[in-house]
Amino acid sequence: MIKDVCKSRGHLCWLAATLVALTAPGFTAENAEDRPLELDPLRVVGTRDQVEQLPGSASFLDQEDIRIQGYDNVDQLIRRVPGAYFRTEDGYGLFPNISLRGVGSMRTSKLTVMEDGILSAPAPYSNPSAYYSPTTGRMSGFEVLKGSSQVRYGPHTTGGVLNYLSTPIPQTSQGYVRTLYGENNEARVHAHYGTTQAYEWGNVGILAENFYRTTEGFKTIDGAPDFEHRDRTGFTKVEPMVKLAFEPDTTQRQRVELKLGYTDMNADETYLGLTDSDFRANPYRRYSSTRFDHIDTQHVRSSLSHMIEPAPDLRITTTGYFNRFERAWYKLHNVSTDRADDADQADNTMNLSQALAESDEDEHLGVLRGQREGTLRYRNNARDYDSYGVQQTHNLEFFGPTLDHNIELGFRLHHDFENRFQEETNYLQNDEGAIDGRFRQEPGAQDNRRSETDAFAVYLQDRITFGPWSVTPGLRYEHLRFKVTDRRGAQTERERSHLDVYAPGLGITYHYDDQLSFFGGVHRGFSTPSPGDAIADLREERSTGYELGSRFDTRTGFQTEATLFWTDFSNLIVPDNIGGAGTGETENAGDVRSAGLELSVGYDPGIANDWAFRNPSFLSFTYTDARIRSDVSADGASGGAVESIFAGGEKGNRLPYVPEYQISAGTGLEIERWGAYLDAFYVPSTFASANNSSEQVNPNTGDPDARFGESDGYFLLDASIHYRLTEAAKVTAGVQNLLNEKYMASRLPHGPRPGHPRFAGVSLEVNF
């Protein structure tokens, strides 16, 4: 009967039928143990100690790594991870741009980003750009997975996996509150309380949490006759979450967990940077033309997970999830030296990056600065996204006379979409910089379309252990169906396409003894195009990655991991410049090779020598040689000139925003009630474009463009000191960017953008 029904209902029915069968009375299993279970399959690493079991390079950062310096910015946290690069855009990590081993960093779109093992990007297939990222400050841990151990995760495996770990439900009654106040009227409150109670019919757990952060920002907007709120360049974020868990008193060990979360953020953030000369004079300035720039986002996330152990060596986890993300970014789009007389685009229009690359005497730049009359054309990029699906993993262990197996089989059925509904408004500016007219376009006139993807993914991986050796072969397969609905014309147009992708991998681990192990492997990755690009015959990005490494852990305060890696990319997917206008389009940029060395060292001589104090220290070093292996075409798929920062890239040139090396190091001193920590980070200058030129000119079009050129190298110091008032309470004072380094962190989206200046804050932390 089930078979007949599932013929019409598909894969989702089979997953539901499996769940019903396993939870039915009478299924053979061992007696349940009286202890809470953890949803381990929702983690990609597990714990810091379990890293050594993986056949590839991985990093695990725990709660203390996040809290010691009071970080709420994934950029600050991930610089401790070897092989990870980031490009700061807003100074707060609201819109992270993270790269692993040389893969493209644009909005972290080439990585699989998850929270508790569930895809967290607004539309991970249809549009993975990270306008939403899980909030670092509320997390209990952070996992990074690279190399041959990632066939379990997709859809973007050319780069790697980032998995945020939210606060777990405690096994006893526990509460936590941390408050912080700092410069720029910044305030943060992170609070949660949870408990697990035992009843005759099972255990019930609950966790309630809220994270709040607000700041006025560190930039100042130029004055104008009709504008007074010059210091409003910050943001406010509110993020509540609730978890409920139930562990019934049944013959099978099982657990059900419901998670509900919400994020509301509004930020006075802009795409526009500055000219180079204005940046060097004051990097924290904003032109008056950006005074209306503002983004509102709302994110709803929910999941229901069921884990059951029908036999001692078998665990099955089924998770259904639903995420909804809405955002409206009202921002300056282009500028004209003419005054528009209606909602249509004015003549003599120039995009923002071209205007920033003009000389000081040119007129478009004068309009941006509020020094002459013209038209400011604003675009409301209003979009909403849904992402939902069901995933199931089967973990089976069995032991033979010579070979032991740990088999994992996983499925996922997924649907996501992106709705674009955009409009534009012309603001008429007089020669004093004041707005004296406005023409609003009809809603939806600029863009009104929907892109959606249906995905079926399956993977199989087996860790085969014999003696000190472990061999882990695996294979991932995804079938994607794309659809684009264009509602801009008189008649709605629909187009469809499909794609099948495979990703095999093989990892090997050898444990020399309890302290020293070696690992290596080869992994094929893919990154899929968006629906519109797939319909336009854009090919999926592929990679073949090799790595060889070793781990050493004395178990008495010293551990290290060193990895050599080599990755060949083909059909590199390169989007048009973020915030670009006009002729830009996504393209396949050709072949890339990225090779290098990753090194991490942790040492605590206090533990190693049994001193009366601790001295935890770490070093993270990455060397990367990431180069283009073929010339980048000057034309996109439809023949338009390529606007991407890859324009003009030639064989042998370095990839933009991938530095040759970077170093992160830190040390601390902990004695009795006191603790003090100092972290340092250095990254050299990088090219901002693939033509590897310092000139601010798009080589394909010949137009001036502030997105081309170089970004700055910089050195940062973060320091903190804490005093424990009681066993449950401590006060912390910290300074980030202690030397107040002023540097150009990025030239995207439009022109030079600074990193965060010096920030000092004081916090109180209480556990109860």
RAFENNOR-V22861 format. One record per helix or strand of 3 or more residues. SS is the DSSP state (A for helix, B for strand). FROM is the first residue (numbers start at 0). TO is the last residue. Records with the same first field share a line. If there is no record, write none. Layout:
SS=FROM-TO, FROM-TO
This chain:
A=1-8, 10-22, 39-41, 47-52, 62-66, 73-77, 105-107, 135-137, 146-148, 275-280, 287-289, 351-355, 362-367, 530-534, 604-607
B=57-61, 83-85, 97-99, 111-114, 140-144, 160-164, 173-181, 185-198, 201-214, 234-247, 252-266, 293-310, 313-335, 348-350, 373-398, 403-428, 434-439, 446-465, 468-485, 492-510, 515-526, 540-552, 557-569, 591-603, 615-627, 660-670, 673-682, 713-723, 728-735, 743-745, 751-753, 758-766
